[in-house]
Amino acid sequence: MKKIITVISIAFLLVLSACGAPTPQKAGETASTKASKDGEKSITIAGNGGVIEKTIRDVIAPKFKEETGITVNYVPGLSGEILSKVELQKNAPQIDIAIFVPTDVYRANEKGLIDKVDESNAPNMNNVDPNFISVEGAGAPAFGLVIAPAYNTESFKEKGLKPIESWNDLASGQYEGRTAFVDITNDWGFNTLNALAMTNGGGTDNVEPGLEKAKELAGYSTTFYKNSTQVMPALQQGAADVTVMGSYAIGELALSGVPIKMVVPKEGVPIQAFSATLVKNTPHEKEALDFINYLVSEESQSLIAEQGFYPVAEGVEFPEKYQESIGLKDTDKTYKPDIAGYAEIRAEWSDRWAKEVVPEIGKLLK
């Protein structure tokens, strides 16, 4: 009887295998049943949704496939979430390229989750502006931006509001609660706090003056938004006149007809990029490197610039259609953020923001 049961069990397993059932994996691995087409090569990229996803899916990936025959699959998500996925899958990567904000590039590199990307395996890195590189050799900057204040030009003109000249000007009762600032959990909010600290004599080593000014900022605000999907409608619908955003988002709003313009305060704005990193132990290393190299080529950077990102490849022109809203002048001050410092103090700053700044929301409004 046992022999019959054993024979039946083996037959059942063979049927499951033929039908594409998952096969057992090592600890930490995820079973996969997806079969690839004969001879077809593909890579999986995880990165931000919205304009970055659209740019890669609709613009870059089709041209890359036409040139190489490699299909690009895209998984949208927030940078921190993607970092967690890469770490969970480190024994059996399902993501070949992870696109991170600068702080997460640093964290992924420190955790040993990504491999080297530089001129030796991605030759087009030779032409990349070093100002956009967050961690040397840890990824290829692909979507350039600054994080800066922006204002509704029509509203400012109608109300006779003073121009924004300093980061400190953001904490002002003249905006009557018509602000759209994001929480520190978002990169825009974190960079705002750091800029306020720097403006008032502090920085990553001393957040105290930044927190004091942030409390004032909160006092004149009705709320702190969580992400861009909340901020964008507030600006589109005219509910807010002042914000701090990534330059590409400001450019997108301006192009859609919103009367909005970026400001570069006298203290400067942080210049950075979303970077494409090579996930360690990816089984598609060559194909992934081919894509990363293509992403920072002059051809791709010209296409990416058309979506409102600053080109990271030197010599590529920024489109005229964005010059008025987010164009950077030679006289505008920019600085590279202290990414290592950010990574070390982010948790502490976030905790203090929640305890000390958030409770001050709306207290200075009349």
C-alpha positions as CSV (number, residue, x, y, z in Angstrom):
1,M,0.0,0.0,0.0
2,K,2.8,2.4,0.9
3,K,4.5,1.7,-2.5
4,I,1.3,2.6,-4.3
5,I,1.0,5.9,-2.4
6,T,4.6,6.7,-3.1
7,V,4.1,6.1,-6.8
8,I,1.0,8.3,-6.9
9,S,2.8,11.1,-5.0
10,I,5.7,11.1,-7.5
11,A,3.3,11.2,-10.4
12,F,1.4,14.1,-8.7
13,L,4.6,16.1,-8.3
14,L,5.6,15.5,-11.9
15,V,2.2,16.8,-13.1
16,L,2.6,19.9,-10.9
17,S,6.1,20.5,-12.3
18,A,4.8,20.2,-15.8
19,C,2.1,22.7,-15.1
20,G,4.6,25.2,-13.9
21,A,4.1,24.9,-10.1
22,P,6.6,26.7,-7.9
23,T,9.7,24.7,-7.0
24,P,11.1,24.9,-3.4
25,Q,13.5,27.8,-2.8
26,K,16.3,28.4,-0.3
27,A,15.4,30.5,2.8
28,G,14.7,34.1,1.8
29,E,14.0,33.2,-1.8
30,T,10.6,33.5,-3.5
31,A,9.3,30.8,-5.8
32,S,8.8,31.8,-9.4
33,T,6.6,30.2,-12.1
34,K,7.1,32.7,-14.8
35,A,8.6,31.2,-17.9
36,S,10.5,33.5,-20.4
37,K,10.0,33.2,-24.1
38,D,12.6,31.3,-26.0
39,G,15.6,33.5,-26.5
40,E,14.0,36.7,-25.1
41,K,16.1,38.7,-22.6
42,S,14.5,40.9,-20.0
43,I,15.4,42.9,-17.0
44,T,13.3,44.2,-14.1
45,I,13.7,47.8,-12.8
46,A,12.2,49.1,-9.6
47,G,11.8,52.8,-9.2
48,N,9.5,55.7,-8.4
49,G,6.1,55.8,-10.0
50,G,4.8,58.9,-11.7
51,V,7.0,60.8,-14.2
52,I,10.1,58.5,-13.7
53,E,8.0,55.4,-14.4
54,K,6.4,57.0,-17.4
55,T,9.7,58.1,-18.8
56,I,11.3,54.7,-18.6
57,R,8.2,52.7,-19.7
58,D,7.1,54.9,-22.5
59,V,10.2,56.6,-23.7
60,I,13.5,54.9,-22.8
61,A,12.5,51.2,-22.6
62,P,11.0,51.0,-26.2
63,K,14.1,52.6,-27.7
64,F,16.4,50.3,-25.6
65,K,14.5,47.2,-26.7
66,E,14.7,48.3,-30.4
67,E,18.5,48.6,-30.1
68,T,19.2,45.6,-27.9
69,G,16.3,43.3,-28.0
70,I,16.0,43.4,-24.2
71,T,12.6,43.8,-22.6
72,V,12.3,46.1,-19.6
73,N,9.8,45.3,-16.9
74,Y,9.1,48.1,-14.4
75,V,7.9,47.8,-10.8
76,P,6.9,51.2,-9.3
77,G,7.4,52.0,-5.6
78,L,8.9,54.4,-3.1
79,S,12.7,54.4,-2.7
80,G,12.6,53.2,0.9
81,E,10.2,50.4,0.0
82,I,12.4,49.3,-2.9
83,L,15.4,49.2,-0.6
84,S,13.5,46.8,1.7
85,K,12.5,44.6,-1.2
86,V,16.1,44.4,-2.5
87,E,17.3,43.4,1.0
88,L,14.6,40.8,1.4
89,Q,15.5,39.3,-2.0
90,K,19.2,39.4,-1.6
91,N,19.6,35.6,-1.8
92,A,17.6,35.5,-5.0
93,P,17.2,38.9,-6.6
94,Q,14.1,39.5,-8.6
95,I,15.1,43.2,-9.3
96,D,18.0,43.8,-11.5
97,I,18.2,47.6,-11.3
98,A,17.0,49.7,-8.3
99,I,16.4,53.4,-8.7
100,F,17.0,55.2,-5.4
101,V,17.1,58.7,-3.9
102,P,20.6,59.6,-2.8
103,T,20.2,58.6,0.9
104,D,19.0,55.1,-0.2
105,V,21.9,54.8,-2.6
106,Y,24.2,55.3,0.4
107,R,22.2,52.8,2.6
108,A,22.1,50.2,-0.1
109,N,25.8,50.5,-0.6
110,E,26.6,50.3,3.1
111,K,24.4,47.1,3.3
112,G,26.3,45.5,0.5
113,L,23.1,45.2,-1.7
114,I,24.5,46.8,-4.8
115,D,27.5,46.4,-7.0
116,K,29.9,48.9,-8.5
117,V,28.9,51.1,-11.4
118,D,31.5,53.4,-12.9
119,E,33.4,54.1,-16.1
120,S,34.8,50.6,-16.1
121,N,31.5,48.8,-16.7
122,A,29.3,51.7,-17.9
123,P,31.5,53.8,-20.2
124,N,29.0,56.6,-20.6
125,M,29.7,57.5,-16.9
126,N,32.7,59.3,-18.3
127,N,30.4,62.1,-19.5
128,V,28.4,62.4,-16.3
129,D,28.5,65.7,-14.3
130,P,30.0,64.7,-10.9
131,N,27.7,67.2,-9.2
132,F,24.9,64.7,-9.6
133,I,26.8,61.7,-8.2
134,S,25.7,60.9,-4.6
135,V,28.0,58.0,-3.8
136,E,31.1,57.4,-5.9
137,G,30.9,54.1,-7.8
138,A,27.6,53.1,-6.2
139,G,25.2,54.0,-9.0
140,A,24.6,56.1,-12.1
141,P,22.7,59.4,-11.6
142,A,20.0,59.4,-14.2
143,F,17.2,61.9,-13.3
144,G,18.8,65.2,-12.2
145,L,16.9,67.7,-10.0
146,V,17.1,70.3,-7.3
147,I,14.8,70.6,-4.3
148,A,13.6,74.2,-4.1
149,P,10.8,76.6,-3.1
150,A,8.2,77.5,-5.6
151,Y,5.4,80.0,-5.7
152,N,2.2,80.9,-7.6
153,T,3.2,83.9,-9.7
154,E,-0.3,85.1,-10.3
155,S,-1.3,85.0,-6.6
156,F,1.9,86.8,-5.5
157,K,1.3,89.5,-8.1
158,E,-2.3,90.0,-7.1
159,K,-1.6,90.1,-3.4
160,G,1.6,92.2,-3.7
161,L,3.6,89.5,-1.8
162,K,7.3,90.0,-1.3
163,P,9.6,87.7,-3.4
164,I,11.2,84.7,-1.7
165,E,14.9,85.4,-1.3
166,S,15.9,83.1,1.6
167,W,14.8,79.8,3.0
168,N,13.7,81.7,6.1
169,D,11.2,83.6,4.0
170,L,9.1,80.4,3.8
171,A,8.1,80.8,7.5
172,S,5.8,83.8,7.0
173,G,2.3,84.9,8.0
174,Q,1.9,86.6,4.7
175,Y,0.9,83.3,3.1
176,E,-2.2,83.0,5.4
177,G,-2.0,79.2,5.6
178,R,-1.8,78.8,1.9
179,T,1.2,76.6,1.9
180,A,1.9,73.0,0.7
181,F,4.9,71.8,2.6
182,V,5.6,68.0,2.9
183,D,6.4,66.1,6.0
184,I,10.0,65.1,6.8
185,T,9.3,61.5,5.8
186,N,9.4,62.8,2.2
187,D,12.8,63.8,0.8
188,W,11.4,67.3,0.0
189,G,10.6,67.8,3.6
190,F,13.9,66.4,4.9
191,N,15.9,68.7,2.6
192,T,13.7,71.7,3.7
193,L,14.7,71.0,7.3
194,N,18.3,70.7,6.4
195,A,18.2,74.0,4.4
196,L,16.6,75.8,7.3
197,A,19.3,74.4,9.6
198,M,22.1,75.6,7.2
199,T,20.5,79.0,6.7
200,N,20.5,79.6,10.4
201,G,24.0,78.4,11.2
202,G,23.5,74.7,11.6
203,G,23.6,71.7,9.4
204,T,23.7,67.9,9.6
205,D,25.8,68.3,12.8
206,N,23.5,70.8,14.4
207,V,19.7,70.7,13.6
208,E,18.7,72.9,16.5
209,P,18.4,76.2,14.5
210,G,16.6,74.3,11.7
211,L,14.0,72.9,14.1
212,E,13.3,76.3,15.6
213,K,12.6,77.8,12.2
214,A,10.6,74.7,11.2
215,K,8.3,75.2,14.2
216,E,7.6,78.7,12.9
217,L,7.0,77.2,9.4
218,A,4.5,74.8,11.0
219,G,2.8,77.5,12.9
220,Y,1.9,79.3,9.6
221,S,0.8,76.1,7.9
222,T,-2.5,74.3,8.1
223,T,-1.0,70.9,7.6
224,F,2.1,69.0,6.3
225,Y,1.4,66.9,3.3
226,K,2.6,63.3,3.0
227,N,3.7,63.1,-0.6
228,S,3.6,64.7,-4.1
229,T,0.2,63.1,-4.9
230,Q,-1.3,65.3,-2.2
231,V,0.8,68.4,-2.9
232,M,0.2,68.5,-6.7
233,P,-3.7,68.9,-6.4
234,A,-3.4,71.6,-3.8
235,L,-1.3,73.7,-6.2
236,Q,-3.4,72.8,-9.3
237,Q,-6.6,73.8,-7.5
238,G,-5.2,77.0,-6.2
239,A,-5.4,76.0,-2.5
240,A,-1.7,76.8,-2.0
241,D,0.6,79.5,-3.1
242,V,4.0,78.3,-1.7
243,T,5.7,75.0,-1.6
244,V,9.0,73.1,-1.7
245,M,9.3,70.5,-4.4
246,G,11.6,68.6,-6.7
247,S,12.3,70.8,-9.7
248,Y,10.8,68.2,-12.2
249,A,7.5,68.4,-10.4
250,I,7.4,72.2,-10.5
251,G,8.2,72.0,-14.2
252,E,5.4,69.5,-14.8
253,L,2.9,71.7,-13.1
254,A,4.1,74.8,-15.0
255,L,3.8,72.9,-18.3
256,S,0.2,71.9,-17.4
257,G,-0.8,75.5,-17.0
258,V,-0.3,76.2,-13.3
259,P,1.3,79.6,-12.8
260,I,4.2,78.4,-10.7
261,K,7.9,79.2,-10.7
262,M,10.9,77.9,-8.8
263,V,13.0,80.1,-6.6
264,V,16.7,79.6,-5.8
265,P,17.2,81.2,-2.4
266,K,20.5,83.1,-1.8
267,E,21.7,80.2,0.5
268,G,21.4,77.8,-2.5
269,V,19.5,74.6,-3.3
270,P,20.6,70.9,-3.1
271,I,21.4,69.4,-6.4
272,Q,21.0,65.6,-6.7
273,A,19.6,62.8,-8.8
274,F,17.6,59.6,-8.7
275,S,20.3,57.0,-9.4
276,A,20.2,53.6,-11.1
277,T,22.0,51.0,-9.1
278,L,23.1,47.5,-10.0
279,V,21.5,44.9,-7.6
280,K,24.2,42.5,-6.3
281,N,24.0,39.0,-7.6
282,T,21.5,39.8,-10.3
283,P,21.4,37.0,-12.9
284,H,21.1,39.6,-15.6
285,E,24.2,41.7,-14.8
286,K,25.3,42.3,-18.4
287,E,21.8,43.3,-19.6
288,A,21.3,45.5,-16.5
289,L,24.7,47.3,-17.1
290,D,23.8,47.8,-20.7
291,F,20.6,49.6,-19.6
292,I,22.4,51.7,-17.0
293,N,25.0,52.7,-19.6
294,Y,22.2,53.5,-22.1
295,L,20.3,55.5,-19.4
296,V,23.2,58.0,-19.0
297,S,23.9,58.3,-22.7
298,E,23.4,61.7,-24.4
299,E,20.5,60.2,-26.4
300,S,18.6,59.1,-23.2
301,Q,19.5,62.2,-21.3
302,S,18.0,64.3,-24.0
303,L,14.8,62.3,-23.8
304,I,14.8,62.5,-20.0
305,A,15.4,66.3,-20.1
306,E,12.2,66.5,-22.2
307,Q,10.3,65.2,-19.1
308,G,11.6,68.0,-16.9
309,F,14.8,66.5,-15.3
310,Y,18.2,68.2,-15.5
311,P,20.4,66.2,-17.9
312,V,23.3,64.5,-16.0
313,A,25.3,64.1,-19.2
314,E,27.5,67.1,-19.8
315,G,26.8,69.0,-23.0
316,V,23.1,68.0,-23.2
317,E,20.8,71.0,-23.5
318,F,17.9,71.6,-21.1
319,P,14.7,72.2,-23.1
320,E,13.5,75.8,-23.6
321,K,10.0,74.9,-22.5
322,Y,11.2,74.5,-18.9
323,Q,13.6,77.4,-18.7
324,E,11.2,80.0,-17.4
325,S,9.8,77.8,-14.6
326,I,12.8,75.7,-13.4
327,G,15.8,76.8,-15.5
328,L,19.0,77.2,-13.5
329,K,21.2,80.3,-14.2
330,D,24.9,80.3,-13.9
331,T,24.6,82.7,-11.0
332,D,22.2,80.4,-9.0
333,K,23.9,78.7,-6.0
334,T,23.7,74.9,-5.7
335,Y,25.3,72.5,-3.3
336,K,25.8,68.8,-3.0
337,P,24.0,67.4,0.0
338,D,25.9,65.6,2.8
339,I,24.4,62.2,1.9
340,A,26.4,60.2,4.5
341,G,25.4,62.7,7.1
342,Y,21.8,62.5,6.0
343,A,21.8,58.7,6.4
344,E,23.2,58.9,10.0
345,I,20.8,61.5,11.4
346,R,17.6,60.9,9.4
347,A,15.9,58.7,12.0
348,E,16.8,61.1,14.8
349,W,15.6,64.2,12.9
350,S,12.3,62.4,11.9
351,D,11.6,61.6,15.5
352,R,12.3,65.1,16.7
353,W,10.2,66.6,13.8
354,A,7.2,64.4,14.9
355,K,7.6,65.4,18.5
356,E,8.6,69.1,18.3
357,V,7.5,70.5,14.9
358,V,4.2,68.7,14.0
359,P,2.5,69.9,17.2
360,E,3.1,73.5,16.2
361,I,1.0,73.2,13.0
362,G,-1.5,76.2,12.7
363,K,-0.6,77.8,16.0
364,L,0.5,81.1,14.4
365,L,-2.5,81.5,12.1
366,K,-5.0,84.2,12.9
